[in-house]
Amino acid sequence: AIESADVAAALFERLRPLAPAQLPGGKRPVGCNRHLRLYKYEPGQRFGRHVDQAVRLADGSETEFTLLVYLNDEGLEGGETMFYEGHGARAPTAARIAPRAGTCLLHAHGERCLTHEGAAVTRGVKYLLRSDLAYG
């Protein structure tokens, strides 16, 4: 993990036109979380099923969406982000997002978060940057 206000600001500027302009209660997007996480997954590695939780940031805003930026895809097999239609181990798949370099995935977290996971990488190495979109 790294802290970077500059990278968070650059991510927010690119994401702002795509983000929901307003949420219930009048909340508006204010920025990306400066706490950035960089992930590396090698063959056999995965990130198990989970739900992302909202976090209150130092400025009083609250994170509402997870932002994933896929950093590579060449030579990569597997590693899809899988979303499910429920919380149980046998819940059917709702969506399967394959990593594509430069693509971002924005999904709700907190109470609106779907159960999801990073499927196992079967070949190559997957690199991913994670931040969050905050509203206030």
Order of alpha helices (4+ residues) and beta strands (2+ residues): beta-alpha-beta-beta-beta-beta-beta-beta-beta-beta-beta-beta-beta
